[in-house]
Amino acid sequence: MGFVAGFDSDLEWNLRSVPQERAFGGDTVSHATNSGKPRNYPLREKSRRFHEFLGRKQADDMNSGQQLGYSEAFSSSYAGLRSFASSYPLGSNVTLWTKATVERLIMAGRTAEGVAVARAVGDQIERVQVRARKEVILSAGAYGSPKILLLSGIGPAAELKRHNITPVADLPVGKNYADHPHIFTYWTIDECNATLGDGEMETDQVHWLAGLPYDWMSFAPADTKTQEIAKKILSPTERSRYLADGKMQLENFIVYTAVDTSARKKPLEGWPGKRVISLMHVLVDSVSRGTLTLRSSDPADAPVLDPKLLASPVDRSALYENVRETARAIQAVEGLNAVEFGVDDSLRDNWSNEAIEVRANRSGGSTYHYSGTCAMGEVVDTECRVYQAERLRVVDSGIIPLPLAAHYQAPTYGVAEQAADMILSSVA
């Protein structure tokens, strides 16, 4: 038993975290979702036209594995509250420690025997060792799990020696970091009461706090020019995967408010009093790969991340051309009178690569869909067991070896569900 590549093989596990209801008197299972409150946004049809101007057709089911086109935007919130892992059902056999940090693994040679934990007790830090009865499972995320492995001597030997850590297993831990880089552009519109904060927050038609204010999302492959660049510079294996039928590289949607997830300290001037929508451009199949390394051998130090977002000319070409396409599309939607906002006059209507790079530096960043730092096939096997080690697994998004054209909450839950079955089978 182990992970098998492919959408169909993962579907069963992904659906385990989805609410299920059976039709009365039948065996049909439906996975119904709604926001719990009305979300009839005024810009719904104009937003649909935007995606159609991009040349994308409406898709029946974006979660079917066939993503080309635009579809209703799915969300993991209900009545304005986000659903996340802390609300996942926990068994009586689970004990949670808060204010506790795993500092490193307890290793006997290459066998994991437990974890060393720094735990806050009052205003004191207590250091304890927790011993595993059967095995240790790291689920600290694509940042935390590689850090713990590195501190424990599992990772690139040269890096470990640089921090005076004795190597236990020489593995590419922290390599292959992948993310979904994005760029926002902002546009003022003429339509009243159509954006968050421009009218009543709650009416019979729309409750603006019921969820992220958007209606549609769309996916598409990279443009022809980018594909030609990919053919020239990617390896045969990379090229075959990048150009495969049905492979999506880009995601777009309109948010009916100003969204800024960048690390910029000073927000753009002029947000108040402006009816602003945000166009999000996401690269969901990045070619660029970053690294996560240790800052020191001190567990209290944060790791060093070099994400290398848009380092590859393939990635820059795909995302920059997408920004150009959406600029044309949003200005073509009748009745919006969309004018780009938040850029200097010298940049407005300038969509050269250099001008888009300025926008990227101002409003680009991570979509927080990290993966690859404990990649399956390189660091762990198909049952999440760490190579060259015993009684040790990693189960989180860090094991995903290649970027997924998806938002990572559901796939990560699916990874956990499938891994749980493997673990139970191995100890039965």
N, C-alpha and C positions, 0 to 999 in steps of 0.2 A: 504494500500500500504506500502511496506517496502522492505528491502533487503532480497533476497531469496538465500540461499546457493546453489552453483553449477555453473559450467562453462557456461552451456547453458543460464541460466538466466542472467548472466552478459555480455554475448557476445554482445548483442544489444548496450549496453552502451559503451563498450570498442571500438566498431567500429565507434562511433561518431567522434572520434578524428583522424580517418584514412581517407586520401584522397580517394574519390570515383569517379570512371568514369564508364559511362554506355556504353555498346557495341552499335555500330551504328545500329539503327533500332530495338533494342531489349530491354528487361527489365533486362538483366543480369548485376549485379553490380560487378565490379572488384576493388580490392584494390591493385593497382600496386605501386611498389617501385623500385627505382634504386638510385645509388649513384651520378648520374649526371656527373661522370667522370670515365674513365676506371680503373678497379680494378682487372685485371687479374694477381693475385699474383703468382709468380713462385713456391711457396710451396703448391699450392692448392691441388694437387693430393697426395703429401706426407702427408699433413695434414689429408686428407680423410683416408689414410691408417692408420694413428695413431688412429683415432676413430674406425676403423674396427678391429684393434688389441685389442682394449678394449672390443670387442665383441658386438659392437653396429651396428645396421643396419640403413640404410638411411630411414628417416621418410619423408612422403609426405608433411606434413604441421605441423611445430612445434607449430603453433598457433591454432591448431584444438582442443586442450584440451587433445590430445594423444601425450605425449612428449617423450615417450621411443624411444631412438635412436639418430641419428645425422641428422642435417638439415642445410641448408644455414643459416648463422648468420644474423639476422635482426638488423637494426640500425635505429636510429632516426636522422641521419645526412644526409645532401644533399650538394654536392659540398664542402665537408669539414666543413660545418657549422652545429653545433648541434641544433636540434629543442628542445625547452623547453617551459615552461609554459608562459613565458613573451610574446611569439608570438601567444598565443591562442587568438582567436577573442574576443574582448571586446565590449560590448554594450555601447551606449551613456549614459546609466544610471550608469556607473561605474566611480567612482572618486578614483584615486590613490594618496596616500601621500607617498613621499619618505622621507628618513631621519626621520622616525617616528617609535616609539616603543610603542606597547601596553603594559602598565605596569600591569594592572589588569582589571577585570570586575567591572562595577558599579552594585552592587546588592542591591535590596530592599527586605530584607528577602531572599527568595529563587528565586526571580524573577530577571532575567538579564535585566537591563534597558539601558546598553550601555557599553562603554569602556573608561578607562582613558589612555590618550596618551601623551607621551613625544615627542615633535616635535622640530627639529632643525630649528631655524629661524635666519639666519645669523650665528653669533657666540654665540647665546643665545639658551637656551632650554626653550621652551614654553610648559606648561602643560595644556592640554585641555580635556574636557569631550565631547564625542560624544554619543548622545542619539539615541537609536534605535526606529524606528517607529513601527516595528512589532516584530523582534527578533534579537538576536546576533548570528552570525555564526563564530566560530573560525576555521581558516584554517592556522595555524601557523606551521604545520608539527608535526611529532611525537616527536620532542624535545620541540618546542615552545608552542603548545597547552596545554600539561600537565603542563608546567611551569606557564602559565597564570591562569589555573584553580586552581592550588595549591596556588598561590599568592592571589587568590580571595576567599579562604576558602573552595574550593571543592577538596577533597582528603582524604587520611587517617588521621583521627582525631588526632592520637598521633603525627604524624609528624608535622601537622599544629600547634599544641600546642607547640611543641618544638621551633618553630620560632615565638611564640606569635601571631599567626594568628587565629582569631576566626573561628572555623569550621562552615560551612554552610551546607555541605552535606558530609557525611562520605562514600567516594567511593574509589576504588583501583586505583586512578589516578597515572600514572607513573609505575605501576606494569606491569608484562607481556611483558616487552620489548623484542622484537625479532629482529634478524638481520641475514644476510647471511655471516658468517665468511668464509675467504678464505686463502689459502696458495699458494704462487708462488714458482715454481722452475724454474731455468734458465739453458739453455743448449746452448753450442756453437755447430755450425754446419760447415761443409766444403763448402757448396754450396755458390758460389759467387753471388752477386747482388740479393739475395733472402730475405734480411732483410732491414728494414728501415735504410737509411743512408749508405748502403753499395754500392750504385750505383747511377745512375741518379734518381733524385726525381720525374721527370715527363717524361714519354715516351708515345709512342702510345699505349702501352699495360697496363701500370699501372701509376696511379697518387697517390703517397704515402700519400698525404695529403687529399685525398678524403673521408677518414673515418678511423675508427680504423682498422689497418691492420690485418684482420683475415678472414677466409672463412666459418668455420663450428663451430657449438656448439652442444653439446650432453648432454642428461639427462639420468639418470639411478637410479634405487633404490639402497639402501644400500646392501652391500654384506651379504652373509648368516651368517657369524660369528656375524656381527653387529645386524642382525635381532634376533639372539638367545639372545644376550645381552639385546636387547629391550624387548623381551618376559619376561625376568627375573626381570627387574627393573622398567619398566614403569607401570603406573596404567592401569587397564582394558580399560578405555576410551582412554588414550594416545596410548596404544598398538594397539587397534583396528584401530585408525586413521593412525598410523605409518606404519602398515603392510597392509593397504588396497590395493586392486588391483589398479594398475595404479599410485600409489603414488611414486613420485620421490624424492630422497634425495640429489642427486649429479648433478653438472653441470661441464663440462670441455670444454675448448677451448685453442687453441694455438694462441698467438699474435706474429706477426713477428717482434718483437723488444723487448728490455728490458723494462719491466713495473714494477714500484715499487710504490705502494700506501701506504706503511707502514709509520709510524711516525719516522722511523730511521733518525737520524740527519745526519749521514755520509753515503753516498752511498757506495755500494760495489766497491772496487778498481778494475780497469781493464776494465771498460765498453768501453773506446775508443779502436778501433782497433779489437774488438771482434764481430763476427757475432753471435748474441745471439737471441734466441727465448724464450718466456715465456710460461710456462704451468700454466694455472690457474685452481685451484681446489676449487669449491664453494660448501658449504653446504647449500642447499636451503630449507631444512626442519629441522631446528634446534630444538632440544628438550630443550636446555638450555634457561632460561629466566633471563633477567636482570631487573634493576630498574633505574628510573630517579627520583631524589629527589631535593629539594631546597638546595642551599648552605646557603641562608639566606632569610630574608623577603625583601631584597633590590632587586627591579626588574632589576637593572643594573648588578647584579651578575649572571654569567652563572649557569645553574643547574649542579648537580652532576650526572654523568652517570656511572653506574657499569654494563657494557653490559654482563658480565659473558659469554663471547664467549668460546665455547668448555668446559664449566663447567661440562657437563654431560659426563660420560664414553661412552654413546651411540654416541654422537657427535664426540668425539675423535676417536672412533673406525671407524666410517664411513669415516671420512675425511682422517685419516692416512692410511687406507687401500687403499683409492682412490689414494693417493700420490704414494703408492707402485705400484699400477696397472699402472699408467701413466708412471712411470720410466721404467718399463719393456716394455711398448708399444712404447715409443719414441725411445728407443734403438733398437727396432726391425725393425724400418722403414729403408728400404734399401736406401743407398745413402746419408743419413743425417750424419752418424757417430757422433751422438749426444753424447756429454760429459757434465756432469753436471758442471755448472760454479757458482762461488760465494760461494763455501763452502770450508771449510778446507779439506786438504787431508785425515784427519782422519775420516771425515764424508762421503766422496765420496764412493758410493756403500754400505753404511751402511743405511739400511732402517728399523731399529728397531724403536719402538715407541719413545724411548728416542732421537734417532737421528732426527726423524721427528719433535719432539717437539722443538729441537734446530732450525730447519728450520722455524717452525711456529713462534717462537719468533723473528726471524730475518726478515722474509718476509711475515708474515701473518697479517691479520687485518680485517677491516670491508669493505663490498662491498657497504655500504651506502644504504641499503634497510631496513630501520627501520620501525617497526610497533608495534602495540599492547598496546601502553601506554595509550590510551583512548578506550580500547577494546569494541567492540560491544557485548552486553550481560552482560557486567560488569560495564561500565561507561556510554555508550550510548545505546539507543534502536535501533530497526531496521529502524528507520527513523532519526537516528543520533542525537536524542534529549537526552540531558544529564539527567540521572535519578535524581530524587529528586530536580530538578530545573525547572523553567519555562522560556520560550522564549529563550532557549539556545541550540545550536547545535554545534557539532564538525564535520568537513568534511575535512579529510586528511588521510594519510596512518596510523595515529595512531589508527584509529578505526578498522583496519583489525585485527581480533582477533587471527589468526593463520598464520604462515609463508606461503607464496605462493611460489611455485616452478616456479618463473618467475622474470623477471626484473620489477621493480615497477613503471616505468613511465606510461605504458599503464593501468595497473590496477588502479592506483591512479586517472588518468583521468576518467576512467570508474566509480569509486566511485563518483567523482564530478558530472559527467553527470547525474547519477541516483539520487543523492541527490538533484540536481537542479530541476529535475522534481517533486520530492516529495515536495520540498519547495514551488514551484509554485502552486502545487495542493492544498496545505494547506492554502494558502493565497488568492486563487481565490475567 
